[in-house]
Amino acid sequence: MRPIEIQRRRNWQQHIRENAYQVEALTDKDIRYWTEALDKPYAIQFSESEEEALADATEALWEMSCEFLDRFFTEESEGAVTTRLKTLGIPSEYHRAIANSWDREDPEDLELATRFDFATRNDALGDPSAAEMAIKLIEINGETPLLGAEMVYQWNWFCNYRSQFPSGYKALPKDAHQFNEYWEKIANRFRVLANEYDFQGRGISFLVDENLEEDSEMAMQLIQILHDEVDDEIYTQIVTLRDSYDENGEMINRGIGLDSEGYLVDAQNDRMPIIWKIYDWQNIQADMANDGSTAALVNRLEKDDLSDQVIIEPLWKQVLSNKGAMTYMWQWFGDHPNYGKYLLPTYFENDLSTEATQLAVALHIRKPIIGHEGVGVAITNSMAGEIEAKLTLGYGEEGYILQEFFELPVAELGRQRQHYMIGAWSVDGEAAGIVIRGDSSRITGRYCTIIPHIVAGAIQV
């Protein structure tokens, strides 16, 4: 695993406009969201053994996640599940519905995809191509796994780069490929979902936050895969959360609503049979509380059969995506022969055990239980205080976890220095590829740089 400097394509912005979603961010030189906007564009090269290690970690951690959820929702003593849900800051009104979501079998509450975020280290003093890769799970993006559009574009970059620079200066190795089966795996998963939930007969609505461009771009990428690979006649629509108005105050688009029976309705006030959402369940729950609609939604979600309005990602993903889940994973699987090596010691901040106290004294990461894109995260210890931190922006009310600090790898090219994190995709339990984000900060945040990767048997010189 190592950074390699690449050439900036002369037409890179035009190529993005013609072959990508997220074009505004990816082509903006000032945002530096795509590697070719950097002073020294680079990619990350992996060996084939490292690719295999990342795939193994991804699939093992999905197995662990399923075992974790089985255990989390097992009532080994009266009130145990409720107690655990409370520690995650999940509103009590939804506890029964969330447990039902994991336990339901017919019809099952199916998911589309999950992304595991890894910190990695190449543990070798000699030849890095022969190194054993240390892989540590930083967090799980199960409910709102963005970066699918970026996965597709890095493949388009790879193909275009090889055609422009087939040999010579900064050409990619002849045997280079990408660890990137995102398109194929998502298409296969959509086929399963389409058959299970009857996409052809019922259509699917994509719920996005209209204030976040990346939400709509992700939805459009998924719609393209669905239409190109499954059935181009499946009805799709993008539905926004809020009403929008023109400069004269006239409504130009209506956001989602909730009818009296707890069904989400679209701009035409029609119930949506199938919904894919990029909006957190926690945020939906907060919106319902503010609107006085909690009871209506809860009553519907507690039904035994929710096939008349299916929501992807399902309610049980709210537990898997919660940072507090990492504390239970460490507690239950820290010594596991297959899973433990990927986990970092993690505790709730209010844990007074000896182990948690020792971690608080040492260098660690402090994260809000509910948070996104590095918001509210700090690198700290009890002696030196905060070494590096992101603004909280209102997050942290539900509490914090402490996680052992594990240094992100660094890509250093001249005076340019970036820390990078690997996002590994799991689709239907199978590894589907990786996406890499680099940041000058050790806490990666929104619009950190998307770094493409290659896999080759030999390290490029």
C-alpha positions in Angstrom: 0.0 0.0 0.0 1.6 3.3 -1.1 0.7 6.6 -2.8 1.8 6.9 -6.4 1.9 10.2 -8.2 -0.2 10.3 -11.4 -0.5 12.7 -14.3 -3.3 15.3 -14.4 -5.3 14.7 -17.5 -5.6 17.8 -19.7 -9.4 17.2 -20.1 -10.1 15.9 -16.6 -12.9 18.3 -15.8 -14.6 17.7 -19.1 -14.3 14.0 -18.5 -16.0 14.3 -15.1 -18.8 16.3 -16.6 -19.4 13.7 -19.2 -19.0 10.6 -17.0 -19.9 11.4 -13.4 -22.4 12.6 -11.0 -21.3 15.1 -8.3 -19.8 17.1 -11.2 -19.9 20.5 -9.4 -17.8 19.3 -6.5 -15.6 16.9 -8.4 -14.6 19.6 -11.0 -14.1 22.4 -8.5 -10.4 23.2 -8.2 -10.9 25.0 -4.9 -12.9 22.3 -3.1 -10.3 19.7 -4.1 -12.8 16.9 -3.9 -11.1 14.9 -6.7 -7.4 14.1 -6.8 -6.6 16.0 -10.0 -7.5 19.2 -8.3 -4.5 18.8 -6.0 -1.1 20.3 -6.6 0.2 16.7 -7.0 -2.5 14.3 -8.1 -2.0 10.8 -6.7 -3.6 7.4 -6.4 -3.1 4.6 -3.9 -1.6 1.3 -5.1 -2.3 -1.9 -3.3 -0.8 -5.4 -3.8 -3.1 -8.3 -4.7 -2.5 -9.7 -1.2 -3.7 -6.4 0.3 -6.7 -6.4 -1.9 -7.5 -9.9 -0.6 -7.0 -8.7 3.0 -9.4 -5.8 2.6 -12.0 -8.1 1.0 -11.6 -10.7 3.8 -12.0 -7.9 6.4 -15.1 -6.6 4.8 -16.9 -9.9 4.6 -15.8 -10.9 8.1 -17.1 -7.7 9.5 -20.5 -8.1 7.8 -20.7 -11.6 9.4 -19.9 -9.9 12.7 -22.5 -7.2 12.2 -25.2 -9.9 11.7 -24.1 -11.8 14.8 -24.0 -8.5 16.7 -27.5 -7.6 15.7 -28.8 -11.1 16.7 -27.2 -10.7 20.1 -28.2 -7.0 20.5 -31.9 -7.9 20.0 -31.8 -11.0 22.2 -33.7 -10.4 25.4 -31.5 -12.4 27.7 -33.1 -10.7 30.7 -36.2 -8.5 31.0 -35.6 -5.1 29.6 -32.1 -5.8 28.2 -32.9 -4.8 24.6 -34.6 -1.6 25.8 -31.6 -0.7 28.0 -29.2 -1.1 25.0 -31.4 0.9 22.7 -31.5 3.7 25.4 -27.7 3.8 25.5 -27.7 4.5 21.8 -30.0 7.5 22.2 -32.8 6.0 20.2 -36.2 7.4 21.1 -38.2 4.9 23.2 -41.3 5.1 21.0 -39.4 3.3 18.3 -37.8 0.5 20.3 -40.4 -2.2 19.5 -40.5 -1.2 15.8 -36.7 -1.5 15.5 -36.5 -4.9 17.2 -39.3 -6.1 14.9 -37.4 -4.8 11.8 -34.5 -7.2 12.6 -36.7 -10.1 13.6 -39.2 -9.9 10.8 -38.9 -12.8 8.3 -41.8 -12.6 5.9 -41.5 -10.2 4.3 -37.9 -9.6 5.5 -36.6 -6.0 6.0 -33.8 -6.2 3.4 -30.9 -3.8 3.0 -29.1 -2.5 -0.1 -25.5 -1.8 1.0 -23.2 -1.0 3.9 -19.8 0.8 4.0 -17.1 0.0 6.6 -14.5 2.7 7.2 -11.0 1.4 7.8 -7.7 2.8 9.1 -4.9 0.7 7.7 -1.2 0.2 8.2 1.4 -1.7 6.3 3.3 -3.6 9.0 6.6 -4.2 7.3 10.1 -2.7 7.6 11.2 -4.1 4.3 9.4 -4.8 1.1 6.0 -3.2 1.4 4.6 -5.5 -1.3 5.2 -8.4 1.1 3.7 -6.7 4.1 0.8 -7.9 6.2 -1.8 -5.2 6.3 -3.2 -4.1 9.7 -6.9 -3.2 9.2 -9.0 -1.5 11.9 -12.7 -0.7 11.8 -13.2 3.0 12.5 -17.0 3.2 12.0 -19.9 1.7 10.0 -22.0 3.6 7.5 -25.0 1.4 7.2 -27.9 3.8 7.1 -26.5 6.5 4.8 -23.7 4.9 2.8 -22.8 7.7 0.4 -19.9 7.6 -2.1 -21.5 5.2 -4.6 -21.3 7.8 -7.4 -17.6 8.3 -6.6 -17.1 4.5 -6.8 -18.4 4.5 -10.3 -16.4 7.5 -11.4 -13.1 6.2 -10.1 -13.6 3.3 -12.5 -14.3 5.7 -15.3 -11.1 7.5 -14.4 -9.1 4.3 -14.4 -10.3 3.4 -17.9 -9.7 6.9 -19.3 -6.3 7.2 -17.7 -5.0 3.9 -19.2 -6.2 5.0 -22.6 -4.5 8.4 -22.3 -1.2 7.1 -20.8 -0.8 3.5 -22.0 3.0 3.6 -21.4 5.8 5.9 -20.4 5.9 8.5 -17.7 3.5 7.8 -14.8 1.7 5.1 -16.7 -0.1 2.5 -14.6 1.5 -1.0 -14.3 0.4 -3.3 -17.1 -1.3 -5.7 -14.7 -3.2 -3.0 -12.8 -6.8 -3.3 -12.0 -9.2 -1.9 -9.4 -10.9 -3.4 -6.4 -14.2 -2.2 -7.6 -17.3 -4.3 -8.3 -19.7 -1.8 -6.9 -21.8 -1.4 -10.1 -22.2 -5.2 -10.6 -22.9 -6.0 -7.0 -25.5 -3.2 -6.6 -27.2 -4.3 -9.8 -27.4 -7.9 -8.5 -28.8 -6.7 -5.2 -31.3 -4.5 -7.0 -32.5 -7.6 -8.9 -33.1 -9.3 -5.5 -35.0 -6.3 -4.1 -36.9 -5.8 -7.3 -38.2 -9.3 -7.2 -38.9 -9.4 -3.5 -40.7 -6.0 -3.4 -42.1 -5.9 -7.0 -40.3 -2.8 -8.3 -41.7 -3.3 -11.7 -45.3 -3.2 -10.5 -44.9 -0.6 -7.7 -42.0 1.6 -8.6 -39.5 3.1 -6.2 -39.1 6.6 -4.7 -35.7 8.0 -3.7 -35.9 10.3 -0.7 -33.2 12.9 -0.5 -32.3 16.1 1.5 -32.7 18.8 -1.1 -30.0 20.9 0.7 -27.3 18.2 0.1 -26.3 17.9 -3.5 -24.5 14.6 -2.7 -27.8 13.0 -1.7 -29.4 13.7 -5.1 -26.3 12.6 -7.0 -26.2 9.3 -5.1 -29.9 8.7 -5.9 -29.3 9.4 -9.6 -26.4 7.0 -9.7 -28.5 4.3 -8.2 -31.4 5.0 -10.6 -29.0 4.7 -13.5 -27.8 1.3 -12.3 -31.4 0.2 -11.7 -32.5 1.3 -15.2 -29.4 0.1 -17.1 -29.0 -3.3 -15.4 -32.5 -4.3 -14.1 -35.3 -2.8 -16.0 -35.4 0.7 -17.6 -39.2 0.8 -17.3 -39.2 0.7 -13.5 -40.9 3.9 -12.3 -38.6 6.0 -10.2 -39.0 9.5 -8.7 -36.8 11.7 -6.5 -38.7 13.1 -3.5 -37.4 15.9 -1.3 -37.8 16.3 2.4 -39.1 19.9 2.4 -41.3 22.2 0.5 -39.4 24.6 -1.7 -40.4 28.1 -2.8 -39.5 30.6 -5.5 -38.3 34.2 -4.8 -41.9 35.4 -4.6 -42.8 32.9 -1.9 -44.7 30.6 -4.3 -44.3 26.9 -3.7 -42.5 25.2 -6.6 -42.1 21.8 -5.1 -43.7 20.0 -2.2 -41.7 17.8 0.1 -42.8 14.5 1.7 -45.7 14.3 4.1 -47.2 11.8 6.5 -50.9 10.8 6.2 -53.2 10.0 9.2 -52.3 6.3 9.1 -48.5 6.9 9.2 -47.6 6.4 5.6 -45.1 8.7 3.9 -46.7 10.5 0.9 -45.1 12.3 -2.1 -45.7 15.7 -3.6 -49.0 14.4 -5.1 -50.1 13.2 -1.7 -49.8 9.6 -2.9 -48.4 6.8 -0.7 -45.0 5.6 -1.9 -44.9 1.8 -1.9 -41.1 1.5 -2.0 -38.7 4.1 -0.6 -34.9 4.3 -0.7 -33.7 7.0 1.7 -30.4 8.7 2.3 -31.9 10.5 5.3 -31.2 9.1 8.7 -33.9 7.4 10.7 -32.8 9.6 13.7 -33.5 12.7 11.6 -36.9 11.4 10.4 -37.8 10.6 14.1 -36.8 14.2 15.1 -38.9 15.6 12.3 -41.9 13.5 13.3 -41.5 14.7 16.9 -41.4 18.3 15.9 -44.5 17.8 13.7 -46.4 15.9 16.4 -46.6 12.9 14.1 -44.6 10.3 16.1 -47.6 8.2 17.2 -48.9 7.8 13.6 -45.5 6.7 12.3 -44.8 4.4 15.2 -48.2 2.7 14.9 -47.5 1.8 11.3 -43.9 0.8 11.9 -45.0 -1.6 14.6 -47.2 -3.6 12.3 -46.2 -7.2 11.6 -46.4 -6.7 7.8 -44.9 -3.5 6.4 -45.0 -4.7 2.7 -47.5 -1.9 1.8 -44.7 0.6 2.3 -41.1 -0.7 2.3 -38.3 1.6 3.4 -34.7 0.9 2.4 -32.5 1.2 4.4 -34.5 -0.6 7.1 -35.0 0.4 10.7 -32.4 -2.0 12.1 -29.7 -0.1 10.2 -30.2 2.7 12.8 -28.5 0.4 15.4 -25.7 -0.7 13.1 -24.8 2.9 12.1 -24.8 4.2 15.6 -21.3 4.9 17.0 -22.4 3.4 20.3 -22.7 0.0 18.6 -18.9 -0.1 18.4 -18.8 -0.4 22.2 -20.9 -3.6 22.2 -18.9 -5.0 19.3 -15.7 -4.5 21.2 -17.3 -6.0 24.4 -18.7 -9.1 22.6 -16.1 -9.7 19.8 -12.9 -8.1 20.9 -11.4 -11.5 21.6 -13.1 -13.3 18.7 -10.6 -15.3 16.6 -12.0 -13.9 13.3 -13.4 -10.5 14.2 -11.3 -9.2 17.1 -8.2 -8.3 15.0 -10.3 -5.7 13.1 -11.7 -3.9 16.2 -10.4 -1.1 18.3 -11.0 -0.8 22.1 -14.2 1.3 22.4 -16.2 2.5 25.4 -19.0 4.8 26.3 -17.6 8.1 27.7 -19.5 7.6 31.0 -18.0 4.0 31.5 -16.1 4.0 34.8 -14.4 0.6 34.3 -10.6 0.3 34.6 -10.3 -0.4 30.9 -12.3 2.7 29.9 -10.4 4.9 32.3 -7.1 3.7 31.0 -8.2 4.5 27.4 -9.4 8.0 28.5 -5.9 8.7 29.8 -4.2 7.5 26.7 -4.5 9.1 23.2 -7.9 8.3 21.9 -10.7 9.5 19.6 -13.9 11.0 21.1 -16.9 10.7 18.9 -20.6 11.6 19.3 -22.8 8.6 19.4 -24.8 10.1 16.5 -22.8 12.1 14.1 -21.6 12.4 10.4 -18.6 13.3 8.4 -16.3 13.9 11.3 -18.5 16.4 13.0 -17.8 16.7 16.7 -14.9 14.2 16.5 -11.7 15.0 18.5 -8.3 13.4 19.0 -7.5 13.9 22.7 -6.2 12.5 26.0 -6.9 13.5 29.5 -3.5 15.1 30.0 -3.0 17.1 26.9 -6.6 17.9 26.1 -7.8 18.2 22.5 -5.0 17.7 20.0 -7.2 18.0 16.9 -11.0 18.5 16.8 -14.0 19.3 14.5 -16.8 21.6 15.5 -19.7 19.8 17.2 -22.4 21.7 15.2 -25.1 20.6 17.7 -24.1 16.9 17.7 -23.2 15.1 21.0 -26.5 15.5 22.9 -26.9 11.7 23.0 -23.4 11.1 24.4 -20.0 10.1 23.2 -17.8 7.1 22.8 -14.0 6.8 23.3 -12.1 4.8 20.8 -8.4 3.8 20.8 -6.4 6.1 18.5 -5.1 4.4 15.3 -3.1 6.6 13.0 -4.4 6.9 9.5 -1.8 6.2 6.8 -0.2 9.3 5.2 0.3 10.1 1.5 3.3 12.5 1.3 4.2 14.0 -2.1 6.6 16.9 -1.7 5.0 19.4 0.6 1.6 17.9 0.1 0.5 15.7 3.0 -2.8 13.9 3.3 -4.1 11.3 5.8 -6.4 8.8 4.1 -9.2 6.4 5.1 -10.5 3.4 3.2 -14.2 2.9 2.8 -15.0 -0.8 2.0 -18.4 -1.7 0.5 -20.4 -4.8 1.5 -23.3 -5.7 -0.7 -25.3 -8.8 0.2 -22.5 -9.9 2.5 -19.9 -9.7 -0.3 -17.0 -7.3 -0.6 -17.8 -4.9 -3.5 -14.7 -2.7 -3.6 -13.1 0.4 -1.9 -13.2 4.2 -2.0 -10.5 6.3 -0.5 -10.7 9.8 1.0 -7.8 12.0 1.9 -7.6 15.0 4.2 -4.9 17.3 5.5 -6.6 16.7 8.9 -6.3 13.4 10.7 -10.1 13.7 11.1 -11.6 13.3 7.6 -14.6 15.5 6.9 -17.0 16.5 4.2 -15.5 17.0 0.7 -12.2 15.5 1.7 -10.4 14.4 -1.5 -11.5 11.3 -3.4 -8.4 9.3 -4.2 -8.6 6.6 -6.9 -6.7 3.3 -6.4 -5.2 0.5 -8.4 -4.2 -3.0 -7.5 -1.1 -4.5 -9.1 1.1 -7.5 -8.3 4.2 -5.4 -8.2 4.7 -2.0 -6.6 5.3 0.7 -9.2 8.8 2.3 -9.1 
